[in-house]
Amino acid sequence: MKSLFRALLLVGLFPSLTLFAQVNAASLAGTVVDPSGAMVPDAKVVAINKATGVTYTASTAIGNYAIPRLEVGEYTVTVEKVGFARVVEEIKLDVGQKARVDFKLPVSSQGEAVMVSDTAQRLSTEDAAPGSVVENRLIRDLLGTHRRSKRPRRAFLAEQFHS
């Protein structure tokens, strides 16, 4: 009976542990096109984590690329293919984010590089899941403020997040 309980406990815990591990990652996907909008096959996409220096590489089979399970953080993404200028873009990935970054490669015979700087917030069109990143400091401040308050918790939180 004891071993049956242990087996059930392991079976119940194992899926939750794998789900927890997936939440702390992000992914990057997109397309690589030429100036006319045609897909560029066999382009090399390299994402380098700025904090750790870890490099992730993908290539486009028909113009699409995907780099799953990236660590959260800031990345330098480089796309290159012979006959095109190299494109470099800086991006930031948050927890659970499925970022879509499309690249347009300018034609070049000299191997020049194009730096793209984009500070706009990226919209995830891959799924409809709402999500946001809440800093630890905000949670501590909210809990401390709520403890000193006489209002119900639901009203307090609604006030904080919908203002």
Contacts in CASP RR format, 6 or more apart in sequence:
PFRMAT RR
TARGET T0000
AUTHOR 0000-0000-0000
METHOD contacts of the structure
MODEL  1
MKSLFRALLLVGLFPSLTLFAQVNAASLAGTVVDPSGAMVPDAKVVAINK
ATGVTYTASTAIGNYAIPRLEVGEYTVTVEKVGFARVVEEIKLDVGQKAR
VDFKLPVSSQGEAVMVSDTAQRLSTEDAAPGSVVENRLIRDLLGTHRRSK
RPRRAFLAEQFHS
23 95 0 8 1.000
23 96 0 8 1.000
24 72 0 8 1.000
24 95 0 8 1.000
24 96 0 8 1.000
25 68 0 8 1.000
25 69 0 8 1.000
25 70 0 8 1.000
25 71 0 8 1.000
25 72 0 8 1.000
25 95 0 8 1.000
25 96 0 8 1.000
26 70 0 8 1.000
26 71 0 8 1.000
26 72 0 8 1.000
26 73 0 8 1.000
26 93 0 8 1.000
26 94 0 8 1.000
26 95 0 8 1.000
26 96 0 8 1.000
26 97 0 8 1.000
26 98 0 8 1.000
26 99 0 8 1.000
27 66 0 8 1.000
27 67 0 8 1.000
27 68 0 8 1.000
27 69 0 8 1.000
27 70 0 8 1.000
27 96 0 8 1.000
27 97 0 8 1.000
27 98 0 8 1.000
27 99 0 8 1.000
28 47 0 8 1.000
28 66 0 8 1.000
28 67 0 8 1.000
28 70 0 8 1.000
28 75 0 8 1.000
28 77 0 8 1.000
28 91 0 8 1.000
28 93 0 8 1.000
28 99 0 8 1.000
28 100 0 8 1.000
28 101 0 8 1.000
29 64 0 8 1.000
29 65 0 8 1.000
29 66 0 8 1.000
29 67 0 8 1.000
29 98 0 8 1.000
29 99 0 8 1.000
29 100 0 8 1.000
29 101 0 8 1.000
29 126 0 8 1.000
30 64 0 8 1.000
30 65 0 8 1.000
30 66 0 8 1.000
30 100 0 8 1.000
30 101 0 8 1.000
30 102 0 8 1.000
30 103 0 8 1.000
31 39 0 8 1.000
31 60 0 8 1.000
31 63 0 8 1.000
31 64 0 8 1.000
31 65 0 8 1.000
31 102 0 8 1.000
31 103 0 8 1.000
32 39 0 8 1.000
32 40 0 8 1.000
32 43 0 8 1.000
32 45 0 8 1.000
32 60 0 8 1.000
32 63 0 8 1.000
32 64 0 8 1.000
32 65 0 8 1.000
32 79 0 8 1.000
32 81 0 8 1.000
32 102 0 8 1.000
32 103 0 8 1.000
32 105 0 8 1.000
33 39 0 8 1.000
33 40 0 8 1.000
33 63 0 8 1.000
33 102 0 8 1.000
33 103 0 8 1.000
33 104 0 8 1.000
33 105 0 8 1.000
34 40 0 8 1.000
34 84 0 8 1.000
34 104 0 8 1.000
34 105 0 8 1.000
34 107 0 8 1.000
35 104 0 8 1.000
35 105 0 8 1.000
35 106 0 8 1.000
35 107 0 8 1.000
37 104 0 8 1.000
39 60 0 8 1.000
39 62 0 8 1.000
39 63 0 8 1.000
39 64 0 8 1.000
40 60 0 8 1.000
40 63 0 8 1.000
40 81 0 8 1.000
40 84 0 8 1.000
40 105 0 8 1.000
41 60 0 8 1.000
41 61 0 8 1.000
41 62 0 8 1.000
41 63 0 8 1.000
42 59 0 8 1.000
42 60 0 8 1.000
42 61 0 8 1.000
42 81 0 8 1.000
43 59 0 8 1.000
43 60 0 8 1.000
43 63 0 8 1.000
43 65 0 8 1.000
43 79 0 8 1.000
43 80 0 8 1.000
43 81 0 8 1.000
43 84 0 8 1.000
43 103 0 8 1.000
43 105 0 8 1.000
44 57 0 8 1.000
44 58 0 8 1.000
44 59 0 8 1.000
44 79 0 8 1.000
44 80 0 8 1.000
44 81 0 8 1.000
45 57 0 8 1.000
45 58 0 8 1.000
45 59 0 8 1.000
45 60 0 8 1.000
45 65 0 8 1.000
45 67 0 8 1.000
45 77 0 8 1.000
45 78 0 8 1.000
45 79 0 8 1.000
45 103 0 8 1.000
46 55 0 8 1.000
46 56 0 8 1.000
46 57 0 8 1.000
46 77 0 8 1.000
46 78 0 8 1.000
46 79 0 8 1.000
47 55 0 8 1.000
47 56 0 8 1.000
47 57 0 8 1.000
47 67 0 8 1.000
47 70 0 8 1.000
47 75 0 8 1.000
47 76 0 8 1.000
47 77 0 8 1.000
48 54 0 8 1.000
48 55 0 8 1.000
48 56 0 8 1.000
48 75 0 8 1.000
48 76 0 8 1.000
48 77 0 8 1.000
48 78 0 8 1.000
49 55 0 8 1.000
49 56 0 8 1.000
49 70 0 8 1.000
49 71 0 8 1.000
49 73 0 8 1.000
49 74 0 8 1.000
49 75 0 8 1.000
50 73 0 8 1.000
50 74 0 8 1.000
50 75 0 8 1.000
50 76 0 8 1.000
51 73 0 8 1.000
51 74 0 8 1.000
52 71 0 8 1.000
54 71 0 8 1.000
56 67 0 8 1.000
56 70 0 8 1.000
58 65 0 8 1.000
58 66 0 8 1.000
58 67 0 8 1.000
59 65 0 8 1.000
70 93 0 8 1.000
71 93 0 8 1.000
72 93 0 8 1.000
72 94 0 8 1.000
72 95 0 8 1.000
72 96 0 8 1.000
72 97 0 8 1.000
73 92 0 8 1.000
73 93 0 8 1.000
73 94 0 8 1.000
74 90 0 8 1.000
74 91 0 8 1.000
74 92 0 8 1.000
74 93 0 8 1.000
75 90 0 8 1.000
75 91 0 8 1.000
75 92 0 8 1.000
75 93 0 8 1.000
76 88 0 8 1.000
76 89 0 8 1.000
76 90 0 8 1.000
77 88 0 8 1.000
77 89 0 8 1.000
77 90 0 8 1.000
77 91 0 8 1.000
77 101 0 8 1.000
78 86 0 8 1.000
78 87 0 8 1.000
78 88 0 8 1.000
79 86 0 8 1.000
79 87 0 8 1.000
79 103 0 8 1.000
79 105 0 8 1.000
80 86 0 8 1.000
80 87 0 8 1.000
81 105 0 8 1.000
83 107 0 8 1.000
83 108 0 8 1.000
83 109 0 8 1.000
83 111 0 8 1.000
84 105 0 8 1.000
84 106 0 8 1.000
84 107 0 8 1.000
84 108 0 8 1.000
85 105 0 8 1.000
85 106 0 8 1.000
85 107 0 8 1.000
85 108 0 8 1.000
85 110 0 8 1.000
85 111 0 8 1.000
85 112 0 8 1.000
85 113 0 8 1.000
85 114 0 8 1.000
86 111 0 8 1.000
86 112 0 8 1.000
86 113 0 8 1.000
86 114 0 8 1.000
87 103 0 8 1.000
87 104 0 8 1.000
87 105 0 8 1.000
87 106 0 8 1.000
87 113 0 8 1.000
87 114 0 8 1.000
87 116 0 8 1.000
88 113 0 8 1.000
88 114 0 8 1.000
88 115 0 8 1.000
88 116 0 8 1.000
89 101 0 8 1.000
89 103 0 8 1.000
89 115 0 8 1.000
89 116 0 8 1.000
89 117 0 8 1.000
89 118 0 8 1.000
90 117 0 8 1.000
90 118 0 8 1.000
91 99 0 8 1.000
91 101 0 8 1.000
91 122 0 8 1.000
93 99 0 8 1.000
94 133 0 8 1.000
95 133 0 8 1.000
97 122 0 8 1.000
97 124 0 8 1.000
98 124 0 8 1.000
98 126 0 8 1.000
98 127 0 8 1.000
99 122 0 8 1.000
99 124 0 8 1.000
100 122 0 8 1.000
100 124 0 8 1.000
100 125 0 8 1.000
100 126 0 8 1.000
101 122 0 8 1.000
106 114 0 8 1.000
142 156 0 8 1.000
142 157 0 8 1.000
142 160 0 8 1.000
145 156 0 8 1.000
146 153 0 8 1.000
146 156 0 8 1.000
146 157 0 8 1.000
149 156 0 8 1.000
END
